[in-house]
Amino acid sequence: MTSFATSTSLVATESSSSFLARRPRRFASSRRVLGAKSRLRHAKIEPSASYASGSTPDDDDDRKADAEREQQQEEGQQQQEEEEKEEIENTIPAEFTDSKEETSASSSTSSKSPYQKYRLASPITFEPLESEKDRRKYPMNEDGYFDLIAKNGVPSLDKLLRDVSPEPLKRFIPTSNAPGEALFESPFVSFAYERGWRDNFKRSGFPGVKIEKENAMDALGEDAVGDVILDCSCGSGLFTREFARSGKYDGVVALDFSESMIKEAMERTQKDTSVPADNIAFVKADVGRLPFTNDSLGGVSASAAIHCWPDVQSACAEIFRVLKPGRVFTGTTFATPNVPFLDDEQNRLLSTLSRDLSARRPGTNGLRFWNSADLRDQLQSVGFSDVTILREKDYLFWKARKP
């Protein structure tokens, strides 16, 4: 296919060249004639000596007729040259005559790097990764994802264990001390997540992936269409694939703290041929320090995630920072149990006591479930407005907008 296209262009070019080669003498003579006639037309006409000495009016009429014929010949010559010029332009192959605007637009689209498209930034300064030096510091690694976690050089027992462990065993040692994060760093959890683990959420009232995806996309709204959105704590990429498959968004960022979850998400995406994998960026990052520039994302979704975050206040503040004004943060989580005969405030007090007491017990998993009032206060405390929260059994769905 390539050789055919190349040969066609060569033929067209040679045709254009041979056409041009037949013209030079004619054009050169035309220019000489035009130059001479132009001087005649603009020269000041002086009365001739014969006329001054008594030439007849018939001689004057003849001269006028000659001038008119010359002018008509000039106009005809000019029209002929314009037609020839147009004919030459029409013989040039179309690929050489595209408009500057089209060339510029296609060049801009093709040259945009993943760093620019997905608004990636330093997790330290939050400045865009524009220079080659910045990008060498935070490259896409050999596994195909961006590792944008701020490096901590302070030694710890977990870090020392990973350093001395054989390579196959390192992935079983969590990098986080927060139980909620450490749990999902386990390769066993990432393997099991879409093999029965996620289905158990229905017992708590989660309506299922299809309805949850539709709820999330409805919440993100039309403003997010054609923009880049973030699937925060993407896990195995369950919703990342749904967002990308919809074709509504210019790009989807699949972000998670867990390397094993990121790899599981990438593997599933590559196997699913219905998903446009080239429209997804996989990023390992901390939700409490999101590697994006300010006011840059078209929407954020966090499905079944907020209960795992070790510092919800910082995470919500970061999501508020990276969202564009007017855009939406939506998500789902587990609700604390409600006692039927207690009002909302009494249930809120009961859930707070239960959460605080359970956190002090050894062996707890560090997950925090939410009641509607606490979740609303949390979102509003960092600046979100228009907060909507819906509850079904122990399932909470929310939508909040950045003013």
N, C-alpha and C positions, 0 to 999 in steps of 0.2 A: 504493500500500500504506500509506503514511504517513497520507494523508487519511482512509482507511477506519478505521485504528486510532484516530485522533483523534476522529472522529465517534462511534465506538462508545463511547469513554470519556465524551464529552459527554452522549450519550443516557443512559448508566448514571448519570452524575452528576445530570442533570436528573430522572431517575426517582427517585433517592434523595432529592433536594431536595423534589419534589412529595409524596413519601410522608411525609416529615418534616412538610411543611406541613399535612397533614391531621390531625396529631396534637396540636398544642399545647393546645387547649382541654380535650381529654380528659385529657391528662397533668396539666394544671394542676388540674382538678377532683379528679383522683385524689390528688394530693399534699395538697390541702386536706382531703379525706375521711380520708386516712391520718393526717394530723396530728391531727385531732380525735379519731380512734379511738385513736391512740396515747396521747393524754392521758387518755382514759377508761380505757384498760387499765391504765395505771400509776398512776392516782389512787387514793388511799386511800379505801376504801368505808366510810362511816360508817352506822350504823343509822339508818333513817328515823324521823321522829317518830311516824308512824302505827303503825309496827311496835313502837316502844317503848311506845306507848300502848295496845297490845293488838291489833296486826294478826295475821292468821291465818297458819299455816305454808304455806297454799296460795299466799299472796302471795309468800312467800320462794321457793317453787319456781318461780313465774312469772319472778321476777327472774333466777334462775340460768339458766333456759331462754333468756331474752333475751340474757344475757351469752355463752352458748355460740353462739347464732346470730350474734352480732356477731363473735365470734372466727373462726368459719367464713367469714364474709363477708370479713374482713381477709385471711385466708390465700388465699382465692380471688382477691382483688384483686391480691395480691402475685404470685401465680403468673401471672396474666394480664399484668401489667406485665413480668415477666421474659420471657415469650414474645414480647411486642411488641418488647422491646429486642433480642432475638435476631433477630427478623424484620428489624429495621432494619439490623443489622450485616450480614445476608446480602444485602441489596440494594446495599451499597457495592461498587464494582468491586474485583476481586482485586488490581489493581496498587497500591491504596491500603492494603491490609491485610497486605502482606508482613511477615514477622518482622524485628525489628531485626537479628538475627544474620545473616540472608541479605543484607540491605541493606548491612550493614557489610562482609561478606566480599566482595561484588561490588565495592563502592566501593574497598576496599583493593587488589583485583587490578587494576582498571582504572586506578587512580591511580599504580601503581608505575612509576617512570621507568626507562629503559634503564640509567641510572647505578646504580640500586638493584638491578635485576634481575640485571645482569651483574657486580655487585660492583666497578665501576670506581672507581679511586682515582688520586690524584695520583702521577705518576712520581717526584716529589721527596720527598714526605712519606709516601706510601702511605696517607694518610688518605682516607676516602670523599669523593667529590665531591658534597657535600650542598647547599651554598649556591649561590645564583644567581651569585655572583661567581666561585666555582670553576668552575661550568659554562660561564660565558662565556669563561673562560680556556681550557677544553678542550671546545669544542662539537663536535657532529657537523658536519663540514664539508659544503659544497655537493655533494660527490661521494657522500655518504651513509655515510662511515666516521668513526670517532673517531681523531684524531691525538694519541696520548698518549706521544710521545717527548719526553724532557726536552730543552728547547732549549739549544743551546750557542752562546753569543754570541762565542766566540773565532774570529776570521777564519782562513780557510784558503784554499789555492789553489782547491780544488774549489768552495768556497762562492762565491769571487769569480767563478769561471767561470760558475756557474749564474746569478749576479746579472746578469751582462752578456750572457748568451746570450738569444736569442729564445725565447719561451715554448714553441714546439714542440720545441726542442732541449734544453730543460732536463732532461727526463726521461731523456735518454741520458747524463747526467753523474751518476755514483753519488754518494751522500751519505756512504758508508762507505769508510774506508781499508782495511778488512779484505777481502782478496780473496774469501773465501767469501761474504760478504754482498754485496759489490759485483757479483759475478757474477749473482746473482739479482735485482738491481735493474734489470738490462737488460730493456727491453721485448721484445727478441728472445727471451730465455730464457722470459719469462712467456708469450709467444705460443706457443712451441714445446713447453712443458712437457707439455701433454696432447695434443700433436699428434705424438707419437712419442718425445719425450725420456724420459718416465716408463716407457714400455714397454721401453726398453733395460735397465732395472734387473733384468729377469728373467735376463739373462745372468750376473748376479752372484749369483743364487739367490733374489731376491725372488719370492715366490709369486704375486704379482698383487694387484690392488686388492681384489677380493672377499674373498680369504682374509685379507689383511692387515687389512681392516676388521673381519672377524669375530674375528681374534686380539686386536685392540685393544679391542673391546667386551667380549670375554670377560675380558680382563685388568682393565679398569675395574670390572667386576663389578656385582652388584646394588646395592651401596651408592651407586653413581653414578646409578642410575635415578631420575628425577624431580628431579635436581639440575642445576646449571650446570657444564658441562665446557669445557676449553680445548683447542683444536686449535692447538698451538704451532708456529710456522713453517708456516702452513697452505698456503703456495704458492698454487696456483690453486684451492684449495678442494676438492680431490678428496675428502678424507676429511671435511671439514666438511659437505658435502652428504650423504654417507653417514650421518653421525651424526644430522643433522637429520631426514633421511628416515625413520630408524628409529622416530622418535616416542618414544624412551625417555627423552629428557632435557628438562628444563625450559627449557634454552637452551644454545646452542653459541656460544662466542667464537672467531672466526677471526682469529688474530693473526699478523702478519708484519711484518718490518722494511721490506720492499720495497713501495713504493707501486704499482709496476706489477703485482706479484703480487696485491695487495689488489684492484685494479681488475679484473684478470682473474677473480678469484674471485667478485666481485660480479656481473660480467656473466654468468658461467656460471650462477650461482645464479638470477638473474632470468629466464634463458631456460628453466631446468628447472622446469616446472610441478609436478613431483612433490615438490619441495622446499619446505617451509614457510619461506619467506624471512623472515617476521616473527618467527621463532624463532632468528635468527642475528644476532649483533653483529659487525661488521667493525672491527678495531682495528689501527692502525699503531703498533707499539711495539717496544722493544728487549728481547729475551729476558733480557738481563742486568740489566734494571730493569723488572720486570713491573708494570703499573699496576693492581694489585688489592690489596684489603685482606688482612691476615693471616688465615690459616686460613679461607678463604672459598670455595674451588672444590671441586667434587665429584670432579674427576679431570682429569688432563692427559695428552694424547697428542702425541707428536712423531714423525711418520712421516718417515723419510729426511731427517733434519734436523740431528741433533747434530754431524755431521761438518762442517757449515757454520758453526757458532757460533765466534766469535773467542775467547770466554772461557768455556769449558765449566764451569769451577769456579763462576763467578758465576751462570751460567744455571741450573745444577742447584740451587744454594743458593736462588735466587729461586723456583724451582718448589717446592722444599721449603717455603719460607715461605708461599706462597699456598694450598697444599693444606690441606684439612681433615685433622685427625688420623685415621689409619686408611685414608685414601684412597690411590689408586695413580697413579704416574707410569709410563707405558709408551711404548715407541717402537721404532724400527728405525734401523739405520745400516749402513754398509759395514764389513766386517771386513778386517783386514790379511791378506795371503796367508799360508797355513801351509805350511811345508816338511814333507813327510810323515815324514822320518826324524828330525826334531827333536821333543823333548818340549815341553810347554806353556811351560815357563820359558825354554827356548832360543828358541822362536818369539817369545816376548814380548820378549826382548832384541834379536832380529833386527829386529822391527817397530819398536822404539824407535829403533834406529840408522838404519833406513831413513827413518823419519819426520823425525828431526832433520837428517839429511844433505839430504833433499829440500827441507826448508824453507829451507836456505841457498842453494839453487840459484836463480838469477834465472829469472823466468817461471813459477814454480810457482803453482798455483791456491789455495794456502792451505787446502785441505781436509785434515782429519785423519781417517784411518780408525782403527778400534779393534780391539784384541784383547779377548777375554772378560775376562782378568784385570785389565787396565787399566780397563775399563769398570766392572767390579764395584767396584774400589777407588775409582773416581771417585764413584760413587753412594753408597757407604758413608761416604765422607769428609765428606759434607754432612749425614748423618744418616739416610739411607734404610736400611731393613732388609728382610728377606725378599726379597733380590734374586735373581731368576731370569733366566738368560741362555741363550738357545738359538741355535745356529749351524747354518746350512745353506749350504755353500760359502762365499761371501763376504758372506752375509747374516746380520746379528745382530738378534735380537729380545730385548727385556728387559722386565721388570716389577719395580717396586720400590715398597715401601709406606712411607708416613710413619707412624711409631709413634704 
